[in-house]
Amino acid sequence: MLLLAPTVLALAALTVYPGVWVLWLSLQHRIPIFEVSRFAGLDNYAFLAVDPRFLNAGRATAIFTVASVALEVVLGLTAALAIHAQRGGRRLALSFLLLAWAMPAVVTAKLFEWLYHPTAGLINVALGARSLNWLGDPGLALPAVVLADVWRTMPFVAILCYARLLAIPAELYEAAQVDGAGRLATLTRITLPMLGRILLVAVLFRTLDALRAFDIMFVLTGGGPAGMTETLTVYAYRALFQTLQLGFGSAVSVVVFLLVMAVAWAYLKFLRAGTTVAA
Amino acid sequence: MRRPARRIGTLGDVVVLGALAAYAIPFFWQLLTSFKPEAELLRVPPLLPSRLTLAHYRVVIEQSLMPQALGNSLGVATITTLLALVIGLPGAYAVARLPLPGKHLLLLAIVASTAFPQIATVSPLYLLMRALDLRDTWAGLVLVHTSFALPLTIWLLAGFIREVPIETEEAAAVDGAGLLGIFRWVVIPLLAPGLASTALLAFLFSWNEFLFAYTFTVSGASRTVPVALALFPGVFEVPWGDIAAASMLASVPPVLIVIVLQRFLVRGLVAGAVKE
């Protein structure tokens, strides 16, 4: 018990206590600069239900999460299969991928801000003469943010899949070969099923991260243009620290919190159900 | 022993490596930009500059907050990592080895706190930091970074400890070693690679963290690298070359870790996902 005391104390003070406190804050009208601080019940949540900006942020969060996770899984899986099939240079290959993953998201944002530059950006140069204003065009901004996020986090999915591929026993492949299975059959009957579980885990981790993503859109677009990339986290942050509505902003962040917990819970249920079926 | 999936040959290897090198172009492009003369930055094509210059690095080092920020980040990330290991190692050992009442619940709480969105705790932590007068200090940042470094540390270390064969510990106990002795002479040496993986990840997460660092810092006294980069000043126009140089400096530790300590990094990443 003594061994655990510091852990329990630290987590209680830094996670559980603020976690309860934020619920309490979200039930208040609290604007420090005007010295407003009073109990408001569910007013903040009632306002959210009809707040168009909140609904818009929910839409941006949903699109961002679904699009980035889907792309990451497809690309990550492809990259893992390709690296696994290599005979040499795997370490170098992994280095290129990990480079993108290991840097701060703020650096990623700065990298892509420069790549998206309307006239001198590498992306527009590569596309030819057309000068698309990636971050300024309401139709392009969210895809641009998704692309930057996918670039940064796809390697995580790739590494997990790659590690799982290494653990598949060679006998399985030999047996398949003996049975005369072609490459496609080997892929769909052996490799992909063996990857199923790790893919689920990767999707879980990535979904949780995408739902709470903040740095990339905050630095790259600041939520603009016209709120197209303003996700729930960015909205919550602005309410908290730019308009200084601690109560209302907390209500928005509680929504993010509940969303994350609900997704985590659903996935764990699903994973556990999957295990029982498999066993 | 030739696996069917491995029959793509040297040409295939080159194609895959080429594609992955292309994947890293955003990084290399920024690297090139950081050495480009100011006058050539917005004139693309040509892609390659006529000459290379250190001017942007000079500006960043002499006139920006970046050097201070690098010091702050290094300090905060190192102390956070050490603190998380010191608190987390005994905790992880207890979780992995000792029969505890309510252990299942505790593990669930630890996993749940790794999933905690930072945005959900940032407002109470802000009030807490203000009340304790810890805003704009290393101590404040170390505390909030520990809130995510610690659960991660316990999660990873508990898994690594379970990999240490319990027989070695039992043998030591038979030889009369106490819990502390077992820890010092048996567990820690066998755990060294796992400790390295864990420390690397904790360090990286603290180094990269933005939301808390942005909220709880006010000045050069504690601003970390991501914050300094996000707030990089431009007076009349965006100083793309300087920003490129600053972002390269911000990437030095992560890049070093990827190149030199890749094995430990990958091991930690994978362990975090598969232990359940």
HADDOCK unambig.tbl for C-alpha pairs under 7 A between the chains (distance, minus, plus):
assign (segid A and resid 3 and name CA) (segid B and resid 90 and name CA) 5.01 0.50 0.50
assign (segid A and resid 3 and name CA) (segid B and resid 91 and name CA) 5.38 0.50 0.50
assign (segid A and resid 3 and name CA) (segid B and resid 94 and name CA) 6.35 0.50 0.50
assign (segid A and resid 4 and name CA) (segid B and resid 90 and name CA) 6.61 0.50 0.50
assign (segid A and resid 4 and name CA) (segid B and resid 91 and name CA) 4.49 0.50 0.50
assign (segid A and resid 4 and name CA) (segid B and resid 94 and name CA) 6.67 0.50 0.50
assign (segid A and resid 6 and name CA) (segid B and resid 87 and name CA) 5.95 0.50 0.50
assign (segid A and resid 7 and name CA) (segid B and resid 87 and name CA) 5.99 0.50 0.50
assign (segid A and resid 7 and name CA) (segid B and resid 88 and name CA) 6.43 0.50 0.50
assign (segid A and resid 7 and name CA) (segid B and resid 91 and name CA) 6.17 0.50 0.50
assign (segid A and resid 11 and name CA) (segid B and resid 147 and name CA) 6.51 0.50 0.50
assign (segid A and resid 14 and name CA) (segid B and resid 144 and name CA) 6.82 0.50 0.50
assign (segid A and resid 14 and name CA) (segid B and resid 147 and name CA) 5.47 0.50 0.50
assign (segid A and resid 15 and name CA) (segid B and resid 113 and name CA) 6.80 0.50 0.50
assign (segid A and resid 15 and name CA) (segid B and resid 147 and name CA) 6.39 0.50 0.50
assign (segid A and resid 18 and name CA) (segid B and resid 121 and name CA) 5.46 0.50 0.50
assign (segid A and resid 18 and name CA) (segid B and resid 124 and name CA) 5.27 0.50 0.50
assign (segid A and resid 18 and name CA) (segid B and resid 125 and name CA) 6.36 0.50 0.50
assign (segid A and resid 19 and name CA) (segid B and resid 121 and name CA) 5.93 0.50 0.50
assign (segid A and resid 21 and name CA) (segid B and resid 124 and name CA) 6.11 0.50 0.50
assign (segid A and resid 22 and name CA) (segid B and resid 120 and name CA) 6.89 0.50 0.50
assign (segid A and resid 22 and name CA) (segid B and resid 121 and name CA) 6.56 0.50 0.50
assign (segid A and resid 22 and name CA) (segid B and resid 123 and name CA) 6.88 0.50 0.50
assign (segid A and resid 22 and name CA) (segid B and resid 124 and name CA) 5.85 0.50 0.50
assign (segid A and resid 82 and name CA) (segid B and resid 16 and name CA) 6.54 0.50 0.50
assign (segid A and resid 85 and name CA) (segid B and resid 5 and name CA) 5.72 0.50 0.50
assign (segid A and resid 85 and name CA) (segid B and resid 6 and name CA) 4.49 0.50 0.50
assign (segid A and resid 86 and name CA) (segid B and resid 6 and name CA) 6.45 0.50 0.50
assign (segid A and resid 86 and name CA) (segid B and resid 13 and name CA) 5.37 0.50 0.50
assign (segid A and resid 87 and name CA) (segid B and resid 6 and name CA) 6.91 0.50 0.50
assign (segid A and resid 87 and name CA) (segid B and resid 13 and name CA) 6.75 0.50 0.50
assign (segid A and resid 88 and name CA) (segid B and resid 13 and name CA) 6.84 0.50 0.50
assign (segid A and resid 93 and name CA) (segid B and resid 17 and name CA) 5.78 0.50 0.50
assign (segid A and resid 93 and name CA) (segid B and resid 20 and name CA) 6.26 0.50 0.50
assign (segid A and resid 95 and name CA) (segid B and resid 258 and name CA) 6.26 0.50 0.50
assign (segid A and resid 95 and name CA) (segid B and resid 259 and name CA) 6.46 0.50 0.50
assign (segid A and resid 96 and name CA) (segid B and resid 20 and name CA) 6.05 0.50 0.50
assign (segid A and resid 96 and name CA) (segid B and resid 21 and name CA) 6.01 0.50 0.50
assign (segid A and resid 96 and name CA) (segid B and resid 24 and name CA) 5.79 0.50 0.50
assign (segid A and resid 97 and name CA) (segid B and resid 20 and name CA) 6.87 0.50 0.50
assign (segid A and resid 98 and name CA) (segid B and resid 258 and name CA) 6.32 0.50 0.50
assign (segid A and resid 99 and name CA) (segid B and resid 255 and name CA) 6.18 0.50 0.50
assign (segid A and resid 99 and name CA) (segid B and resid 258 and name CA) 6.45 0.50 0.50
assign (segid A and resid 100 and name CA) (segid B and resid 24 and name CA) 6.69 0.50 0.50
assign (segid A and resid 102 and name CA) (segid B and resid 254 and name CA) 5.44 0.50 0.50
assign (segid A and resid 103 and name CA) (segid B and resid 208 and name CA) 6.98 0.50 0.50
assign (segid A and resid 103 and name CA) (segid B and resid 251 and name CA) 5.68 0.50 0.50
assign (segid A and resid 103 and name CA) (segid B and resid 254 and name CA) 5.73 0.50 0.50
assign (segid A and resid 104 and name CA) (segid B and resid 208 and name CA) 4.31 0.50 0.50
assign (segid A and resid 104 and name CA) (segid B and resid 226 and name CA) 6.79 0.50 0.50
assign (segid A and resid 105 and name CA) (segid B and resid 208 and name CA) 6.91 0.50 0.50
assign (segid A and resid 106 and name CA) (segid B and resid 226 and name CA) 5.72 0.50 0.50
assign (segid A and resid 106 and name CA) (segid B and resid 230 and name CA) 6.47 0.50 0.50
assign (segid A and resid 107 and name CA) (segid B and resid 247 and name CA) 5.61 0.50 0.50
assign (segid A and resid 111 and name CA) (segid B and resid 26 and name CA) 6.18 0.50 0.50
assign (segid A and resid 111 and name CA) (segid B and resid 27 and name CA) 6.89 0.50 0.50
assign (segid A and resid 111 and name CA) (segid B and resid 30 and name CA) 6.28 0.50 0.50
assign (segid A and resid 120 and name CA) (segid B and resid 42 and name CA) 5.09 0.50 0.50
assign (segid A and resid 120 and name CA) (segid B and resid 43 and name CA) 6.50 0.50 0.50
assign (segid A and resid 120 and name CA) (segid B and resid 44 and name CA) 5.55 0.50 0.50
assign (segid A and resid 160 and name CA) (segid B and resid 270 and name CA) 5.77 0.50 0.50
assign (segid A and resid 173 and name CA) (segid B and resid 3 and name CA) 6.47 0.50 0.50
assign (segid A and resid 183 and name CA) (segid B and resid 4 and name CA) 6.90 0.50 0.50
assign (segid A and resid 183 and name CA) (segid B and resid 5 and name CA) 6.95 0.50 0.50
assign (segid A and resid 201 and name CA) (segid B and resid 273 and name CA) 6.72 0.50 0.50
assign (segid A and resid 208 and name CA) (segid B and resid 115 and name CA) 6.98 0.50 0.50
assign (segid A and resid 212 and name CA) (segid B and resid 117 and name CA) 5.64 0.50 0.50
assign (segid A and resid 215 and name CA) (segid B and resid 210 and name CA) 6.48 0.50 0.50
assign (segid A and resid 215 and name CA) (segid B and resid 211 and name CA) 6.90 0.50 0.50
assign (segid A and resid 219 and name CA) (segid B and resid 230 and name CA) 6.33 0.50 0.50
assign (segid A and resid 233 and name CA) (segid B and resid 119 and name CA) 6.40 0.50 0.50
assign (segid A and resid 246 and name CA) (segid B and resid 123 and name CA) 6.80 0.50 0.50
assign (segid A and resid 250 and name CA) (segid B and resid 123 and name CA) 6.66 0.50 0.50
assign (segid A and resid 253 and name CA) (segid B and resid 119 and name CA) 5.88 0.50 0.50
assign (segid A and resid 253 and name CA) (segid B and resid 120 and name CA) 4.85 0.50 0.50
assign (segid A and resid 254 and name CA) (segid B and resid 120 and name CA) 5.90 0.50 0.50
assign (segid A and resid 257 and name CA) (segid B and resid 117 and name CA) 6.11 0.50 0.50
assign (segid A and resid 257 and name CA) (segid B and resid 120 and name CA) 5.84 0.50 0.50
